[in-house]
Amino acid sequence: MNEAPAFILALVGGALLGSIFFGGLWWTIRRGLSSRRPAILFLGSLLLRTSIAIAGFYFIARGDWRRLMACLFGFLVARMFAMRLIRAPSEKGSPIVEGGET
């Protein structure tokens, strides 16, 4: 039972890392559209966001695969939340068509 707080903190830490990663991606896309050098902006953002995420996973997990999995789950929850939050207006409420049929 002592491990529960560590897993909860790992989950919250993963969600925070995901928020930073996907928030940074959103910011980069918004700025990249009007940038004079978008390639440098996108590459720099990718390297920074990935470095923060990997370092965060490393420090949160501390060598325990269960904490790493909790952190990864929190990261994925942040991704799903970001996808719902930033969905295009035309996609809201539209059914998903499987198999390419209309």
Buried (B, 14 or more C-beta within 10 A) or exposed (E): EEEEEBBEBBBBBBBBBBBBBBBBBEEBBEEBEEEEEBEEBBEEBEEBBEEBBEEBBEEBBEEBEEBBBBBBBBBEBBBEBBEEEEEEEEEEEEEEEEEEEE
